[in-house]
Amino acid sequence: MASILAADSALMRVLTRIADLMILNLLFLATSIPLVTLGASLTALHFTALRIGLGECTSVSGDYFRSFRSDFRQATGILGIFAALAVVFAAWYLVVTQLVPGALLQLLLLAVWYLLVAVAALTALYAFPYLAAFEGRTREVLRNARLLSWRHPLASILAVAVIGLAAVVTIFSPQATGYGLAWFLIGFAGIAVVNGVLFRRVFDRYIPAVAPAPVVPSAWEPTEAARRAEEE
């Protein structure tokens, strides 16, 4: 029994991880109540989730608020861009379905609409995790997020599937999530950690490997020049 309850036992590590996710989920919900801070909250959520996945998180609240403060302005600007796009897409849809005459023209414009919405959604899917992992100007963040979503379709599909599955279960089988209670306890953080595994594998491909440090002879080890001098 003592070994099971030891701080480094498998059970305690699992319980600690669950507690970290619950704290992270609570922080995300609390800082997202004013919707204007949602961009910074999403970035901090992914930043902390990535560190939890790597086993580098020593303080959930410390990591969360460090990212929240440092990325607040840029993340809020990115959220504003996506919010503006959502308004444009909503207006486009209403105009096409209500005012555009001709079924063929409606079908063509709606096809373009669906394509652009998909591109924007995938870009948003990667934008905040990318901002959590890398530094760059807003234009670079959006451009690279869009390119990553195209270059890694399997990771994009799996990330969307994780979110979609959680939404479907919540809507069609609410008792499985405790009628929404799971979302308040661990849902958002759990999804961020699962998708963080996918994003980390993508991001690792673009992080340059660290070159090995040059071997410096120690003070007691003679250099090649000293050896030659001794031989002469």
N, C-alpha and C positions, 0 to 999 in steps of 0.2 A: 504493500500500500504506500509506503514511504517513497519508493522509487517512482510510482505512478504520479504522485503529487510533487515530485521534485521539479525545480524550476526549468530544468532542461529536458524533461520528459516529453514524449510525443503528445500526450494528452494536454499538458500545460501549454505547449507550443500552439496546438490547435485552438485552445481556449483563448490564448493571447491574441491570435490572429483574428478570431471572431470578435473579440472585444475591440481590436483596432478598427475593424470594418464598421462596427456599430458607432464608434466615436466619429469616424470619418463621415459616415452617413448623416449623423446628427449635425456635424459642422456644415456639411453641404446644404442641408435643408435650412438651417438657421441663417446662413449667409445668402441664401437665394430668395428669401422672403421679399426683399425689395428687388423686383425683377431686373432693375438696372444693373445689379451686381451679378447677374446670372453668368455672364461671360467669365468674370474673375473666379466665380465659384466653380465653374466647369474646369477651368485651367488648374486651379488648386486641387480639385478632386482627382484629375488625371495625374498631376505631379506626384501627389501622395500615393496614389494607387500604384504608379510605376515604381516608386521607392519601396513600397510594401512588397511588390512582386519580386524585387531584386534582393530583398532582405536587408535593405540599407536604411529603413525607417526606424529611428530610435525614439522619435516623438511625433505622433500623428498631428497633434495640434500645432507643434512647432513647424513642421514641414508645410502643413496646410496654410498657415497664415504667412509664412515666408513667401510662398508662391502667390498668395492672394494679394499681398501688398506690392510685390515687385512687378506683377503682370496686370495689375488692376486697370491701368489706363489703356494699355494695348488690347487687352481682352475685351474691355467694354466697347472699344471702337470696333473690333471685329464683330461683336454681338450686334452692334448698331447696323453694320453693313448687312448682316443676314436678316435682321428685322426689316430693313428697307426692302430687301429682295423679296421677303415674304409678302409685303404689302403690294409690291409690283406684280408678283405672280397671282395674288388673289384678284387684283383689279383686271389683269389680263384674262383670267378664267371667266370672270363675270362678263366682260365685254364680248369674248368669243362665244359664250353659250347663250347670251341674251340679245346681242345686237348684230352679230355677223350673220348675214344671210347665206344660204347655200350649205348643204350638208358636207360637200366635198371640201370647201374652204374651211369650215369648222374643224373637220377631221385633220386637215393639214396643220392648222394653227395649234390644235390641241396636241398633235404629235410633237411639234416643236416645244410646246409648253412642258410636256412630260419629260422630254429630254433635258431641258434646262433645269427643271426642278430636281431631276436625278443628279445632275452635275453639282448643283448647289448643295444638295443634301449630303452627298459624299464628301464634298469639300468641307462642309461643317463638321462631318464625322471625324475628319483628320485634323482640322484646324486647331482645336483646343489641346488635344494631346501633343500635337507638334509644337505648339507654343510652350507647353509644359516641359518639353524635352530639349528644345533648341532655342537659340536667340536669333532674331532677325527682324527686319522691318515688316510692317503689316502686309505690304504688297508681296514680299518674299514668303511670308507665312501662308498666305492664301494661295499663291502660285504653287508652292511646294506641296501643300495639302492636296490641291487638285491633281497634281502630277502623281503623287503617291497613291491616290485612290485609283488612278488608271493603271499604274504600273504593277500594282499588287491586287489584282481583282479577287483572288481567293481570300486574302485577308479582309478585303472590303466586304465581300459577301458574308463571311463568317461573323464579322462584327455587326453587320446589319441583322443577321439571323439571330444573334444573341439578344439584341434589343427587341426585335420583332417577336421572338418566342416569349420573352418576358411580358410583352404587351398582350399577346394573344392569350396567354395563361391567365393574366389578370382580368381580361374582359370576359372570356368564356368559361373560366373556372375560378371565380374569385375566392372560393373557399380554400384553394390551394395556396393562396397568398395571405390567408387570414383576413380576407376582405380588405386588402390594402395595407394591413399592418406590417407585412414584410417590407414594403417599400419604405416605411418610416423607420424600421429597425436596421435594415442592411441592404435593401434592394439596389439603390443607386451606387453605393460603394462596391457591392459585389459585382455588378455589371462592369464597373470601371476597372476592377482588378482582372476580371476574365478577359475583357477586351485589351487591357494593358499588356497581357501576354502576347497578343497578336501584334499590337503596335510596337512593342519592344523588338520583336523579331524583324519587323520592317525597318525600324529606325537603326538597329545595329548594323545594317548593311551600309549605312551612310556615315557611320562614325569611323574615322581613320584609326587604324591600329597604331598603338604607341610603339615607336621604335625602341629597341633595346638600348639600355644605357651603355656607353663605351666602357670597356674594361680599363680601369686605372690601376697601374701597379701600386701595391701597398708600399709603405715606408720600408718594410724589412725585405721586400723582394727586389733584387737587383734588376735594373732595366737591361735591355739588349745592349745599349751603348756601354753600360758598366761592365757587362760580361766581356765584350770585345776588348775593353781597356785592360781588364785583368789578364786576358789571354795573351795580349801583346807584352 
